[in-house]
């Protein structure tokens, strides 16, 4: 393996020292989790560099890093990180048990490991949080979570993860709570638009025209008068087209990415309207939905919402608002039935626990006194009741 063994006279043990050197990518700024106010370092492919980033931020002897090799052929290094006097012992044992009991030939990425150890794979809902930011991983370690690093991959896995974890940004803790809560409210609107706006458009157009003002209804009918296709075919064409444009923008070389977006969004959209293939209002609806989907902080959860959007469109076309309501009911039932390493997925709202201390919206920083109670951490208190002693004696 290229390591160095150090033997010392009179000692019955030898020290295995990692001294091998090779070309590797330097620590750079994050590419996918960009923030304005906060650290600008990201994980790299070297697992020892990643563990050193965590140790530099967590200057505490209770940070434990346990190494496990996964894969009978690849023998990929995995580092299980947790803070010993905070993390729940059963949670740590469960993570180690699942990773240690994988009978596979090779493990090449964090995405593979995520699929191998999450509890329920029937749904597209992500149940393990992934990040490329050491500061985000550090925050969750202090909160009592377990972080897993994989050799050769610049992403860390954080577990357990709840629904709220996928719609928060690392920048939230760096902003004043008023600013952060405003951004959180905007993200909720973005989630609602991403999931339901096209479905509502289809349902209103097909079943509930009486909800529209008369002038808007006449405008809608006039715009669709020359369109030969039914509404479901029309909206699926536009939605799939925008997904193709998004995928093409990611795959083409970087200088051509913006060009693909401009050509796809403006030229093709305008040409489709001029050719009476789609209506102008539908182009607006699809464009707003596409923009809202980019406001979701987590890529995996954003992908899940994009898939669910097609299901709600079909339900809205079949049964209008009733179909959408039925879909929402089933979707909420699925979310509340899931768990991540024994933690309810919708905690702290289902079941209801201490929402003020671990809910979606943030309290002022001086009031964040407790860690999330659904994690059952060893150390419940995150800070003293009076943290600003310079102000309150």
BELZIPE-V129498 format. One record per backbone hydrogen bond with DSSP energy under -1.0 kcal/mol. CO is the residue of the C=O (numbers start at 1). NH is the residue of the N-H. E is the energy in kcal/mol with one decimal. If there is no record, write none. Layout:
((CO;NH;E) (CO;NH;E))
This chain:
((4;17;-3.4) (6;15;-2.3) (8;11;-1.9) (15;6;-2.6) (17;4;-2.9) (17;19;-1.1) (28;42;-1.2) (45;152;-2.5) (46;50;-1.7) (47;51;-2.3) (48;52;-1.9) (49;53;-1.7) (50;54;-1.7) (51;55;-2.5) (52;56;-2.1) (53;57;-1.3) (54;58;-2.8) (58;60;-2.0) (60;63;-1.4) (62;84;-3.3) (64;82;-1.9) (66;80;-3.4) (68;78;-2.4) (70;76;-2.6) (71;75;-1.3) (76;70;-2.4) (77;151;-3.2) (78;68;-3.1) (79;149;-2.5) (80;66;-2.6) (81;147;-2.5) (82;64;-3.2) (83;86;-1.8) (83;87;-2.6) (86;378;-2.5) (88;92;-2.1) (89;93;-2.4) (90;94;-2.2) (91;95;-2.2) (92;96;-2.4) (93;97;-2.3) (94;98;-2.2) (95;99;-2.2) (96;100;-2.3) (97;101;-1.1) (102;104;-1.1) (104;72;-2.7) (105;73;-2.6) (105;74;-2.1) (109;113;-1.6) (110;114;-2.6) (111;115;-1.6) (112;116;-1.6) (113;117;-1.6) (114;118;-1.2) (129;158;-3.4) (131;156;-3.2) (132;43;-2.4) (133;137;-1.9) (134;138;-2.6) (135;139;-2.0) (136;140;-1.9) (137;141;-2.1) (138;142;-2.4) (139;143;-1.1) (140;145;-2.6) (141;144;-1.4) (146;159;-2.4) (147;81;-3.5) (148;157;-2.6) (149;79;-2.6) (150;153;-1.6) (156;131;-2.2) (157;148;-2.7) (158;129;-1.9) (159;146;-2.9) (164;167;-1.5) (169;172;-1.8) (171;174;-1.0) (176;180;-2.6) (177;181;-2.4) (178;182;-1.6) (179;183;-2.2) (180;184;-2.3) (181;185;-2.2) (182;186;-1.9) (183;187;-2.0) (184;188;-1.7) (185;189;-1.8) (186;190;-2.3) (187;191;-2.5) (188;192;-2.3) (189;193;-2.6) (190;194;-2.7) (191;195;-2.2) (192;196;-2.7) (193;197;-1.6) (196;200;-3.2) (197;201;-2.2) (198;202;-2.2) (199;203;-2.7) (200;204;-2.9) (201;205;-2.2) (202;206;-2.3) (203;207;-2.8) (203;208;-1.4) (208;211;-1.6) (209;212;-1.6) (213;217;-2.6) (214;218;-2.5) (215;219;-2.1) (216;220;-2.5) (217;221;-2.6) (218;222;-2.4) (219;223;-2.1) (220;224;-1.4) (230;234;-2.2) (231;235;-2.5) (232;236;-2.0) (233;237;-2.0) (234;238;-1.7) (235;239;-2.7) (236;240;-2.5) (237;241;-2.0) (238;242;-2.3) (239;243;-1.9) (240;244;-2.3) (241;245;-2.3) (242;246;-2.3) (243;247;-2.4) (244;248;-2.8) (245;249;-2.3) (246;250;-1.1) (247;251;-1.6) (248;252;-2.1) (253;256;-1.6) (254;257;-1.1) (256;260;-2.3) (257;261;-1.9) (258;262;-2.5) (259;263;-2.8) (260;264;-2.9) (261;265;-2.7) (262;266;-2.3) (263;268;-2.0) (266;270;-2.6) (267;271;-2.6) (268;272;-2.6) (269;273;-1.9) (270;274;-2.6) (271;275;-2.0) (272;277;-2.6) (272;278;-1.1) (273;276;-1.6) (279;283;-1.4) (280;284;-1.7) (281;285;-2.3) (282;286;-2.7) (283;287;-2.3) (284;288;-2.6) (285;289;-2.1) (286;290;-2.3) (287;291;-2.3) (288;292;-2.4) (289;293;-1.8) (292;295;-1.4) (293;296;-1.1) (298;302;-2.2) (299;303;-2.3) (300;304;-2.0) (301;305;-2.2) (302;306;-1.9) (303;307;-1.8) (304;308;-2.3) (305;309;-1.8) (307;311;-1.0) (308;312;-2.2) (309;313;-1.9) (310;314;-1.9) (311;315;-2.2) (312;316;-2.6) (313;317;-1.8) (314;318;-1.9) (315;319;-2.7) (316;320;-1.5) (319;322;-1.0) (320;324;-1.9) (321;325;-2.8) (322;326;-2.4) (323;327;-2.2) (324;328;-2.5) (325;329;-2.2) (326;330;-2.2) (327;331;-2.6) (328;332;-2.6) (329;333;-2.0) (330;334;-2.2) (331;335;-2.4) (332;336;-2.5) (333;337;-1.1) (338;345;-2.1) (340;343;-1.4) (343;340;-2.8) (344;347;-1.5) (345;163;-3.0) (346;349;-2.2) (346;350;-1.1) (348;353;-2.3) (353;355;-1.7) (354;358;-1.2) (355;359;-2.0) (364;367;-2.4) (365;368;-1.1) (367;369;-1.8) (369;382;-3.7) (369;383;-1.3) (372;375;-1.3) (373;376;-1.2) (380;371;-2.7) (387;389;-1.4) (388;391;-1.5) (388;392;-2.3))
